[in-house]
Amino acid sequence: MTTTTALLILLLAVLTALLGGALFHLVLTRPRLATPLTVAMGGMALLATLTFGVVSR
């Protein structure tokens, strides 16, 4: 694993933790947004995974 790949993994992990915390806070304060935000987060996770796969290949 190269340094660039390791840094990308670390960056994605930190971003996922921050976005997960933000999603948790929003769901607690505005429950009606739970479904759209969860779907959006799933889409972003899929996009990040695909991007990482293309970059690391």
SULGIHU-V313342 format. One record per run of one state. SS is the DSSP state (H for helix, E for strand, C for the rest). FROM is the first residue (numbers start at 1). TO is the last residue. Records with the same first field share a line. If there is no record, write none. Layout:
# SULGIHU-V313342
SS->FROM-TO ; FROM-TO
This chain:
# SULGIHU-V313342
C->1-2 ; 30-30 ; 57-57
H->3-29 ; 31-56
